[in-house]
Amino acid sequence: MTKPHQPWFIRYPTPPGVKKVHILGMAGSGMGAFACMLQEAGYEVRGSDRAAYPPMSEILAARQLPLSLGWDPSALDWDPDWVIVGNVCRRDNPVAVEAEARGLPTASFPQALSDLFLAERRPIVIAGTHGKTTTTALTAWLLSATDNGPKTGFLVGGQGKNFEGPFMIGDPGGAFVIEGDEYDTAFFDKGPKFLHYRPEVALLNNVEFDHADIYDSIEEIEENFERLCDLITPGKTLWVNVDDQRALQCAQRVKGGLITFGFAEGAQWRAVDVLPHSGGCDFTLCLPSGEQRRVSSPLAGRHNVWNTLAALGMLHTHFDRSLDDLLTALSHFTGVQKRQEELGEADGVLVMDDYAHHPTAIRETIIALKARYPERRLWAIYEPKSNTARRNIHQVDYATAFVEAPMVRLTRPFKKQDRFDAEERLNIDWVVDRLADQGVDAAAAMEIDSLIESLISEAAPGDLLVFMSSSSFEGAQRRVLDGLKQREKANS
């Protein structure tokens, strides 16, 4: 359960007349996007971070947002009105310590976002262990494409291909779609970010164990999702996936409206007769009124049917969007970077990038891609890099998550300064052996470079290489694609 010594949901007073904002951790994807939002809203913005890498370093430079690297306390010499602390910062962060010493007002990123933007808008909070980024981007697109009043705002943790950037401020009074991240808020606030987001409508898609670096058990995760449900008071509504029993159990605490969606009988918004195909999937949408509509979605996989059901249902029910307009907009949704993203094809080999790293997401992605590309031999290529993935928590589950892929290649867990014991580490060789026992061609590579060499050599025309990682995979995807292009040129 929640650790008694850790405070959660901490709000500091918002200073009046804020004009100058300093952001700690500004080179991160979320914090950098927030910095751009603030600048666009008319604030003067500067920031600090340990280091900066593309693409965010390039985005900040293009917008001429000053960034101090190396946590230099003198970065605060411009005397900002407000210091926003990202959760990358520890309590002993030199700039955070200096801000306190100078008596500068501080707040977490979720509080600042809530106070400056969400308070005057209609927040739609997308929560759950999986699917937040895709559902947030999809919901934002469906709203934006059908706007007939105040413009929609959003903040997405990935780059939706229908938009130029990961955010849009929108208009006061309009909808604002935000990922309801369950990760902690700041060093002084160990509660999940979504507690600050003032949901008018919220989605709880699924509840599983993740983020082992901050949560000790599934019960602790459930407790925090229950806190989200406690925010759904009369006049507000939670949409919950009826096919996920943990999510459904958390939802019983809701005092406001509760609407279910999913595949099971009894779901108020239900999908039946799902037909996967090369362009995504079709399914029949059963509405609470008894009406049925055939839906053609560009998104593949059962998990994306859940995402689509919820997005359609929320916007039709609460935001006066017609189903005809929503279904037209859905047909033009082009997806999100690093979510079943086709990077290119060379020498007959298709290379794809995907964010899947939890066993459930891995399994669902593999099943979806086998249905979407039935003529291709699928390679599932995985890098265990997150704080959870490098532990042996999901070790047994990996042996079943990958089993539908005929070819599996795994890297050794990413090396970093870990705070857990050697016996807690993921044993890749054990996973490979279990997969081999089930007839899977599985192997582990000690280094990324050797993995890249073997893939360029072994992949055959007609294959699909799917790189799965919660990070950049050290650019392996593009490097393999470039190598395949060279192979194709040499063979021509």
Buried (B, 14 or more C-beta within 10 A) or exposed (E): EBEEEEEBBBBBEBEEEBEBBBBBBBBBBBBBBBBBBBBBEEBBBBBBBEEBEEEBBEBBEEEEBBBBBEBEBEBBEEEBBBBBBBBBBEEEBBBBBBBEEEEBBBBBBBBBBBBBBBEBBBBBBBBBBBBBBBBBBBBBBBBBBBBEEBBBBBBBBBBBBBBEEBBBBBBBEBBBBBBBBBEBBBBBBBBBBBBBBBBBBBBBBBBBBBBBBBBEEEEBBBBBBBBBBEBBEEEBBBBBBBBBEBBBBBBEBBBBBBBBBBBEEEBBBBBEEBEBEEEBBBBBBBBEEEEEEEBBBBBBBBBBBBBBBBBBBBBBBBBEBEBEBBBEBBEEBEBBBBBBBEBBBBBEBBBBBBBBBBBBBBBBBBBBBBBBBEEBBBBBBBBBBBBBBBBBBBBEBBBBBBBBBBBBBBBBBBEEEBEEEEEEBBEBEBBBEBBEEEEBBBBBBEEBEEBBBBBBEEBEBEBBBBBBBBEBBBEBBBBBBBBBBEBBEEEE
